[in-house]
Amino acid sequence: MPLPILLAKFRGRTPSYPRSGGRILDVVYLDITIPPPAPIQIGDKVQIYSLERKKRTRTAQPNGPKYTAHATDIRGTVMGIRAVDEEVVEMILRNEDYLSTTEYAHLSFPNNNAAMTDTPWWVRILGWALKQLGAAPTRRIPVEGRELVEGEVEGY
């Protein structure tokens, strides 16, 4: 059975703690801007596709696809969900592709989008409490539609 696919934009990369094997691993940070077909929960196995902006050409349609999706070497299990602030929630994914140099992926998405995940009640309460304490949002992640991606991605 194919893994559910998450379409995400690359945000950054940091080195992970080096293990005794001498292999340097890293942690990848991604923003999920296109909701998956079904909500993702802790324990679900997923695969990440990277969204890359298409180059503009003279023949491009103004309302046509803005992104192309490319498979990455990140696939694994969602280990946890945490509230970053009122507007942003983050999923932590442990990569199970052992040929990859990525150990973990942190996937950020808007807190108010129920299509992304079944957010636990305590994450919603923590986001509300942060707002009441006057914590300013760190960033805004725009939600876009599936029709903006060129090509067919299995499962979408």
C-alpha positions as CSV (number, residue, x, y, z in Angstrom):
1,M,0.0,0.0,0.0
2,P,1.5,3.4,-1.0
3,L,2.3,5.9,1.8
4,P,0.2,9.1,2.2
5,I,2.0,12.0,0.5
6,L,2.6,15.4,2.0
7,L,3.5,18.3,-0.4
8,A,5.8,20.7,1.4
9,K,8.1,23.7,0.8
10,F,11.7,23.4,2.0
11,R,12.5,26.0,4.7
12,G,15.9,25.0,6.1
13,R,18.3,22.4,7.3
14,T,20.5,22.0,10.4
15,P,23.1,19.4,11.4
16,S,22.0,16.7,13.8
17,Y,24.1,15.3,16.6
18,P,26.8,13.1,15.0
19,R,26.6,9.5,15.9
20,S,29.6,7.2,16.6
21,G,29.4,5.9,13.0
22,G,31.0,9.0,11.7
23,R,28.0,9.8,9.4
24,I,26.7,13.3,9.6
25,L,22.9,13.5,9.6
26,D,20.7,16.5,9.5
27,V,17.3,17.8,10.4
28,V,15.1,19.3,7.7
29,Y,12.4,22.0,8.2
30,L,9.4,22.1,5.8
31,D,6.2,24.0,5.5
32,I,3.1,22.1,4.5
33,T,1.1,24.5,2.3
34,I,-1.3,22.1,0.5
35,P,-3.6,20.0,2.7
36,P,-3.3,16.2,2.4
37,P,-6.3,14.2,1.2
38,A,-6.8,12.8,4.8
39,P,-5.8,14.3,8.2
40,I,-2.4,13.0,9.5
41,Q,-2.1,11.7,13.1
42,I,0.7,10.6,15.4
43,G,1.9,7.1,14.3
44,D,1.0,7.6,10.6
45,K,3.7,6.7,8.0
46,V,4.0,9.4,5.3
47,Q,6.2,10.3,2.4
48,I,7.4,13.9,1.6
49,Y,7.3,15.5,-1.8
50,S,9.1,18.8,-2.2
51,L,7.4,21.7,-4.0
52,E,9.5,23.8,-6.2
53,R,8.3,27.0,-7.9
54,K,8.1,26.8,-11.7
55,K,10.1,29.2,-13.8
56,R,8.0,31.7,-15.6
57,T,7.9,31.6,-19.3
58,R,6.2,33.7,-21.9
59,T,3.8,30.8,-22.8
60,A,2.9,30.0,-19.2
61,Q,-0.8,30.4,-18.3
62,P,-1.4,33.1,-15.6
63,N,-3.7,30.8,-13.7
64,G,-1.8,27.6,-14.4
65,P,0.3,25.5,-12.0
66,K,2.9,27.4,-9.9
67,Y,4.8,24.4,-8.5
68,T,6.2,21.0,-9.5
69,A,6.4,18.2,-7.0
70,H,9.5,16.1,-6.6
71,A,9.9,12.9,-4.5
72,T,12.4,13.2,-1.6
73,D,14.3,10.6,0.4
74,I,12.1,11.5,3.5
75,R,9.6,8.9,4.4
76,G,8.7,7.7,7.9
77,T,6.5,7.8,11.0
78,V,5.0,10.9,12.6
79,M,6.5,10.9,16.1
80,G,4.8,13.9,17.7
81,I,2.9,17.1,17.3
82,R,3.7,20.4,19.1
83,A,2.3,23.9,19.1
84,V,4.9,26.5,18.0
85,D,2.6,29.5,18.6
86,E,-1.1,30.2,18.1
87,E,-1.0,30.0,14.3
88,V,1.6,27.3,13.7
89,V,1.7,23.6,14.7
90,E,4.7,21.3,13.9
91,M,4.8,17.6,13.3
92,I,8.1,15.7,13.9
93,L,8.8,12.9,11.5
94,R,11.5,10.3,12.0
95,N,13.0,9.4,8.6
96,E,13.1,5.6,8.0
97,D,15.0,5.8,4.8
98,Y,18.4,4.8,6.1
99,L,20.2,5.7,2.9
100,S,19.2,9.3,3.5
101,T,21.3,11.9,5.3
102,T,18.1,13.3,6.9
103,E,17.4,12.0,10.4
104,Y,14.3,14.0,11.3
105,A,11.9,16.3,9.4
106,H,9.9,19.1,11.2
107,L,6.7,19.8,9.2
108,S,5.0,23.1,10.0
109,F,1.4,23.8,9.1
110,P,-1.4,26.3,10.1
111,N,-3.1,25.5,13.4
112,N,-6.5,26.5,12.1
113,N,-6.6,24.0,9.3
114,A,-8.4,20.8,10.4
115,A,-7.7,19.2,7.0
116,M,-4.0,18.9,7.9
117,T,-4.2,16.8,11.1
118,D,-6.5,15.9,14.0
119,T,-4.8,18.2,16.4
120,P,-4.9,17.0,20.0
121,W,-6.9,19.1,22.4
122,W,-3.9,20.1,24.4
123,V,-2.2,21.6,21.4
124,R,-5.2,23.8,20.7
125,I,-5.4,24.9,24.3
126,L,-1.7,25.7,24.4
127,G,-2.1,27.8,21.2
128,W,-5.0,29.7,22.8
129,A,-3.0,30.2,26.1
130,L,0.0,31.6,24.1
131,K,-2.4,34.1,22.5
132,Q,-3.8,35.2,25.8
133,L,-0.3,35.8,27.2
134,G,0.4,38.1,24.3
135,A,2.8,35.9,22.4
136,A,3.2,37.3,18.9
137,P,2.9,34.8,15.9
138,T,6.3,33.8,14.6
139,R,5.2,33.4,11.0
140,R,2.2,32.8,8.7
141,I,2.0,29.7,6.5
142,P,-0.3,30.3,3.5
143,V,-2.6,27.4,2.5
144,E,-2.8,26.8,-1.2
145,G,-4.9,24.5,-3.4
146,R,-3.8,21.2,-5.1
147,E,-4.5,22.7,-8.5
148,L,-1.4,24.8,-8.3
149,V,0.9,21.7,-8.6
150,E,1.9,20.4,-12.0
151,G,1.8,16.7,-12.7
152,E,0.2,13.8,-11.0
153,V,1.2,12.8,-7.5
154,E,-0.2,9.4,-6.5
155,G,-2.7,9.7,-3.7
156,Y,-3.7,13.3,-4.4
